[in-house]
Amino acid sequence: MRSTQHIAAMRALLMGAAWFFSSPCAWALLPIEHWTEPGGARVWLVHSPVIPMVDVQIDFDAGSRRDPAAQAGLAGAVATMASKGVQGKGAEPPLDENALGEAWADLGAGFEARADNDTLHYWLRTLTDAPLLEHAARLAARQIAEPEWNEALWQRERARWSASLREADTHPATVAEHAFAAAVYGSHPYGQRSTPQTLARIGVADLQDFHARHVAACRARVSIVGAVSRAQAQTLVATLLARLPATPDCAPLPDVGEVAALTAPAEQRIPFASAQAHVLIGQPGFQRRDPDFLALLVGNHILGGGGFVSRLTHALREQRGLSYSVYSYFAPGLHAGAFTVGLQTRPDQAAEAVEVARAQLARFIAEGPTEAELRAAKDNLVGGFALRIDSNKKLLGNVANIAWNDLPLDYLEQWSQKVQALTVDEVRAAMARKLQPERMVTVVVGGQP
């Protein structure tokens, strides 16, 4: 065990990193190294030697898109159980969740697991002092490969999760989100939602089986940012994945079908006793690796993603006072994530707000931005680019995005240049290719009939 003084000193270095990374000069873009380990794991490394710390993200194709429909929530449950204890193996005793928390506190490090639509993520943050790094990597490896699949603990977590879902269903925003997702995605897994009923169908054996089928070293995509060399990174990756079973063939996982395009408009008006009506308008969007991504990012910034300077805000808030906040965004993933326009308004104004939002959307897609709007959006996005990579955590997220979506290694280096090169016609054409206002879903929860 390290001395109290040593751990305190190391933690002070971690806190000092926050000040250092707030300095723009600290984040000149660093090159990304990429290689494949003998066991099949693919690795992306940014060597950043200034602060003695490292951040690691390990991604597996084991997100909720892999959940059976009747067991929606399975991937999330696997992620939850990673922090509830680890098995004992050989001379290593089992650790319950309290012992795990104490072990990470003693190391001055952190570990987390989470599942989203596409991915099961594991994160490790630790100092690179050699003994601390080795201990942290070994402990993380146990949580990744050998969680304690305890029946009583799973029943407790399932009860908590189910209670949270029931409470969330009493809110109009949740009702709107669920109705919107079901209408946009149809039968695609992106539209599935966890319920107390789907969680009740998940047992410990299902958790073990899902983990065994999806979490294998050969399927790992590992992103690393920090003060480690390539040789140190290779040792770190080997330690983190060493406890996973060997899978020499690493057969491809089954394909997941694409999100079906909408063929006609759909509208749902759901009664709800609430002070505000919740409005969502949208459709399936595009995959993250789509070559139009940057043009769509800029276009959406002008339409509704740019806050108070966006067209939707000007039309609904400033000109008519229909809504305090209105926004739009794309949520691309491995499949076509939704394009969404969202707002809240007085129930008696919901119909007018929907009409104005639709009209602004249709006009923007037909005409595109003005030169002035495009110039302002470029200035804002390019000027704020440094804030996207001004910490280890943010840079790691960008590297993991490159890794998961098979983007070029120089993607970040080319980002600003490519945004600056976009024209009005390119932005308009990209938005028109992806969005069809005449076939969108509209959900209104709480509006007056």
Salt bridges, closest charged atoms under 4 A:
ASP55 OD2 - ARG125 NE 2.67
ASP59 OD1 - HIS121 ND1 2.67
ASP61 OD2 - ARG65 NH2 2.80
ASP61 OD2 - ARG66 NH2 2.90
GLU92 OE1 - ARG142 NE 3.88
GLU92 OE2 - ARG243 NH2 2.64
GLU97 OE1 - LYS84 NZ 3.76
GLU97 OE2 - ARG156 NH1 2.80
ASP116 OD2 - HIS121 NE2 2.76
ASP129 OD2 - ARG2 NH2 3.35
ASP129 OD2 - HIS6 NE2 3.78
GLU134 OE2 - ARG138 NE 3.18
GLU146 OE2 - LYS89 NZ 3.61
GLU146 OE1 - ARG243 NH1 3.10
GLU157 OE2 - LYS84 NZ 3.80
GLU157 OE2 - ARG156 NH2 2.65
GLU157 OE2 - ARG160 NH1 3.28
GLU167 OE2 - HIS171 NE2 2.74
ASP169 OD1 - HIS178 ND1 3.68
ASP169 OD1 - ARG193 NH2 3.14
ASP209 OD2 - ARG213 NE 2.83
GLU258 OE1 - HIS335 ND1 3.19
GLU267 OE2 - ARG269 NE 2.68
GLU267 OE1 - ARG358 NH2 2.86
ASP290 OD2 - LYS434 NZ 3.42
ASP292 OD1 - ARG433 NH2 2.95
ASP292 OD2 - LYS434 NZ 2.73
GLU318 OE1 - HIS314 ND1 2.93
ASP348 OD2 - ARG346 NH2 2.80
GLU367 OE1 - ARG363 NE 3.30
GLU373 OE2 - ARG311 NE 2.88
ASP390 OD1 - LYS394 NZ 3.00
ASP406 OD1 - ARG42 NH1 3.62
ASP406 OD1 - ARG221 NH1 2.98
GLU438 OE2 - ARG439 NH1 3.73
